[in-house]
Amino acid sequence: MNLDFDLTPEQVQTRETVKRFAQKEIAPHVLEYNREGCLPLDIVAKMKEMGLIGGVIPPEYGGAGIDHVSWVISIEEISRVCSSLAVVVGGPSSLIGQGILRFGTEQQKQKYLATMARGESMGAAGITEPNTGTDVANIQTTAVRKGDEYILNGSKMFITNGGICDWAIVFATMDKSLRHKGITAFIIERGMPGFSSRSIAGKLAWQPLDLGELIFEDCRVPRENLVGEEMRGFKIVMSCLDMGRLFVAARALGLAQGCLDASLNYSKERTVFGQPIASYQLIQKMIADMAVGVEMGRLLLYQVARLRDKGAQRTTKYSSMAKLFNTELAMKAATDAVQIHGAYGFTSEYHVERYFREAKGLQIVEGTTQIHTILQAAYALGLRSDD
Ligand SMILES: Cc1cc2nc3c(=O)[nH]c(=O)nc-3n(C[C@H](O)[C@H](O)[C@H](O)COP(=O)(O)OP(=O)(O)OC[C@H]3O[C@@H](n4cnc5c(N)ncnc54)[C@H](O)[C@@H]3O)c2cc1C
């Protein structure tokens, strides 16, 4: 008997369909395209056909309109095989699209969100800067209103899709002295005067994905590209992050499950001192930790997704908790999976070498392990509340 998580028949079907797709269409090619550092556009096209890009975005805005539980299951199953391609499923509904979905105008939703959800445009989200990441309120990129335009100056660093995106939601300050209260959200588009970007070369993992810098030099943004209201952008950042952290939690859970899958197979096949290594208790301890961890991580993640399906829009505490738990789980699972594989696990012929590098990235993106630990302590001590 398995924990069934009270999934609906549709959610069970989603898992089966996405799992089969990942095994059949992604797994045979994943080592090769990761080694080459290319996004497999033919696979992305199939994901688009399956509606995987549209996620929770409603059909009227080009999305698939699936529930949040189905969405995290889809991310989990893709990430179990390739956490780079999981970004194609998770990004549009979360960090990139959530702000426009909740706070954008009808025109912005049709022009940017809907085209991204249909796989026709590539978006990005720019919060981090060269001199500020964790301390979001310290954003230094400035926005000044001038007639019917805003003039942006500054840059955004380490932005997924940054070097190749068609547009991005970016956050700038209209008054640095107000810290988070001065933050305002805008959509910038390639071709706007004063906007340029570059891809960042050389990184630990996720070679198929672009990581870039967005540069604003007297960048002129029309007033219609303001998202929400002036000086109300911090709320938009947080709503993007609440979903973004859920996405990263699902991505991490899938990666941890991938580590368990690989470790089970390898430990039964590899013989040392005349016995499969799975028979040794020190190996079993690592496998038991992974098996318990993925069940716990899944319980937490699905409950947070369910909260959102019940209508909760602010899930900061539990999105952070799920992100923290699952990314720490992924790092430990990947470390142990490499250990179980011995020298083979050290080579790029085996998936666990890649999982190990990717797990480190998961501990950094959408808030580091440290900031989520600090947040959880603050909630526990009653210093912070979502109410
Ligand atoms: C692959 C990748 C993709 C990314 N994609 C995006 C994206 O699409 N959009 C975007 O906006 N950003 C993106 N980022 C940036 C990411 O969100 C930031 O890297 C992250 O928020 C941390 O910021 P930082 O790197 O500036 O670290 P810093 O804030 O400089 O922190 C450095 C170290 O200090 C620690 N630290 C900070 N404050 C404290 C404290 N109070 N107590 C203890 N320790 C502390 C941190 O945990 C960290 O270990 C991406 C990053 C990566 C690696």
Ligand as a Chemical Component Dictionary entry (heavy atoms), coordinates in Angstrom:
data_LIG
# 
_chem_comp.id                   LIG 
_chem_comp.type                 NON-POLYMER 
_chem_comp.pdbx_formal_charge   0 
_chem_comp.three_letter_code    LIG 
# 
loop_
_chem_comp_atom.comp_id 
_chem_comp_atom.atom_id 
_chem_comp_atom.alt_atom_id 
_chem_comp_atom.type_symbol 
_chem_comp_atom.charge 
_chem_comp_atom.model_Cartn_x 
_chem_comp_atom.model_Cartn_y 
_chem_comp_atom.model_Cartn_z 
_chem_comp_atom.pdbx_ordinal 
LIG C1  C1  C 0 20.961 29.387 -11.691 1  
LIG C2  C2  C 0 20.389 30.624 -11.085 2  
LIG C3  C3  C 0 19.236 31.166 -11.618 3  
LIG C4  C4  C 0 18.715 32.352 -11.086 4  
LIG N1  N1  N 0 17.605 32.913 -11.668 5  
LIG C5  C5  C 0 17.153 34.108 -11.198 6  
LIG C6  C6  C 0 16.060 34.772 -11.854 7  
LIG O1  O1  O 0 15.485 34.269 -12.825 8  
LIG N2  N2  N 0 15.672 35.983 -11.376 9  
LIG C7  C7  C 0 16.279 36.581 -10.303 10 
LIG O2  O2  O 0 15.885 37.675 -9.936  11 
LIG N3  N3  N 0 17.317 35.972 -9.669  12 
LIG C8  C8  C 0 17.767 34.764 -10.089 13 
LIG N4  N4  N 0 18.830 34.151 -9.475  14 
LIG C9  C9  C 0 19.476 34.813 -8.347  15 
LIG C10 C10 C 0 19.135 34.187 -6.998  16 
LIG O3  O3  O 0 17.795 34.418 -6.670  17 
LIG C11 C11 C 0 20.112 34.796 -5.965  18 
LIG O4  O4  O 0 21.386 34.276 -6.281  19 
LIG C12 C12 C 0 19.747 34.462 -4.540  20 
LIG O5  O5  O 0 18.580 35.136 -4.148  21 
LIG C13 C13 C 0 20.875 34.832 -3.556  22 
LIG O6  O6  O 0 21.341 36.122 -3.774  23 
LIG P1  P1  P 0 22.915 36.390 -3.962  24 
LIG O7  O7  O 0 23.441 35.397 -4.934  25 
LIG O8  O8  O 0 23.083 37.828 -4.273  26 
LIG O9  O9  O 0 23.557 36.057 -2.566  27 
LIG P2  P2  P 0 23.782 37.104 -1.325  28 
LIG O10 O10 O 0 22.510 37.771 -0.978  29 
LIG O11 O11 O 0 24.943 37.970 -1.648  30 
LIG O12 O12 O 0 24.195 36.077 -0.199  31 
LIG C14 C14 C 0 25.503 35.498 -0.118  32 
LIG C15 C15 C 0 25.503 34.466 1.009   33 
LIG O13 O13 O 0 25.181 35.106 2.251   34 
LIG C16 C16 C 0 24.099 34.420 2.858   35 
LIG N5  N5  N 0 23.291 35.369 3.630   36 
LIG C17 C17 C 0 22.642 36.469 3.185   37 
LIG N6  N6  N 0 22.002 37.080 4.198   38 
LIG C18 C18 C 0 22.253 36.345 5.318   39 
LIG C19 C19 C 0 21.872 36.457 6.689   40 
LIG N7  N7  N 0 21.080 37.440 7.112   41 
LIG N8  N8  N 0 22.319 35.517 7.556   42 
LIG C20 C20 C 0 23.103 34.500 7.127   43 
LIG N9  N9  N 0 23.504 34.343 5.853   44 
LIG C21 C21 C 0 23.076 35.252 4.954   45 
LIG C22 C22 C 0 23.328 33.800 1.710   46 
LIG O14 O14 O 0 22.539 32.712 2.161   47 
LIG C23 C23 C 0 24.467 33.362 0.819   48 
LIG O15 O15 O 0 24.968 32.136 1.300   49 
LIG C24 C24 C 0 19.356 32.966 -9.972  50 
LIG C25 C25 C 0 20.514 32.393 -9.424  51 
LIG C26 C26 C 0 21.028 31.238 -9.975  52 
LIG C27 C27 C 0 22.273 30.643 -9.369  53 
# 
loop_
_chem_comp_bond.comp_id 
_chem_comp_bond.atom_id_1 
_chem_comp_bond.atom_id_2 
_chem_comp_bond.value_order 
_chem_comp_bond.pdbx_ordinal 
LIG C1  C2  SING 1  
LIG C2  C3  SING 2  
LIG C2  C26 DOUB 3  
LIG C3  C4  DOUB 4  
LIG C4  N1  SING 5  
LIG C4  C24 SING 6  
LIG N1  C5  DOUB 7  
LIG C5  C6  SING 8  
LIG C5  C8  SING 9  
LIG C6  O1  DOUB 10 
LIG C6  N2  SING 11 
LIG N2  C7  SING 12 
LIG C7  O2  DOUB 13 
LIG C7  N3  SING 14 
LIG N3  C8  DOUB 15 
LIG C8  N4  SING 16 
LIG N4  C9  SING 17 
LIG N4  C24 SING 18 
LIG C9  C10 SING 19 
LIG C10 O3  SING 20 
LIG C10 C11 SING 21 
LIG C11 O4  SING 22 
LIG C11 C12 SING 23 
LIG C12 O5  SING 24 
LIG C12 C13 SING 25 
LIG C13 O6  SING 26 
LIG O6  P1  SING 27 
LIG P1  O7  DOUB 28 
LIG P1  O8  SING 29 
LIG P1  O9  SING 30 
LIG O9  P2  SING 31 
LIG P2  O10 DOUB 32 
LIG P2  O11 SING 33 
LIG P2  O12 SING 34 
LIG O12 C14 SING 35 
LIG C14 C15 SING 36 
LIG C15 O13 SING 37 
LIG C15 C23 SING 38 
LIG O13 C16 SING 39 
LIG C16 N5  SING 40 
LIG C16 C22 SING 41 
LIG N5  C17 SING 42 
LIG N5  C21 SING 43 
LIG C17 N6  DOUB 44 
LIG N6  C18 SING 45 
LIG C18 C19 SING 46 
LIG C18 C21 DOUB 47 
LIG C19 N7  SING 48 
LIG C19 N8  DOUB 49 
LIG N8  C20 SING 50 
LIG C20 N9  DOUB 51 
LIG N9  C21 SING 52 
LIG C22 O14 SING 53 
LIG C22 C23 SING 54 
LIG C23 O15 SING 55 
LIG C24 C25 DOUB 56 
LIG C25 C26 SING 57 
LIG C26 C27 SING 58 
# 
